[in-house]
Amino acid sequence: MGEAILQELDGRLYGPYHNWHGAVASRFFRELRDNGLIFGNRCGQCGKLFLPPRSVCPECFVSIEQWVQLPGTGTLMAYTVVHYSYSNHCQPKQPPYALGIIRLDWADTGLCHLLDEVGFEEIRIGMRLVAVLSQERKGNILDIAYFKPMA
């Protein structure tokens, strides 16, 4: 019969897929899409406020039931400027662009998102930012178009 031949090919497979977000993330995205509001949730045991929201507290391992509307303002905790392109159809900007970890006021965790309306050389850890909502919201994280410096 002969020896089997192994061939290795570099490549990628692309295909449509559907992602079910679950009850917690779905509520977060619905509020964002329908009302332009950013919600996190607070653990009833330790009091930590999570954004993005979670169904279970990673500290206490209890279900999180309390929802809290957050202001669209926060503080930049970390950032990077992306200078390369990759074939990913979910990134709304072409390089170069800035990504930051923003901790919204009252939240204990950070949200990774785009930074705009600021020069790369002006970006500083600790700067105050405000969310800019998309004109057409579709129920995903890009309903927040980006964060910009507060005036």
Summary of the structure (lengths in Angstrom):
residues: 151
radius of gyration: 19.3
end to end distance: 74.7
largest distance: 74.7
contacts: 373
relative contact order: 0.18
helix: 13%
strand: 32%
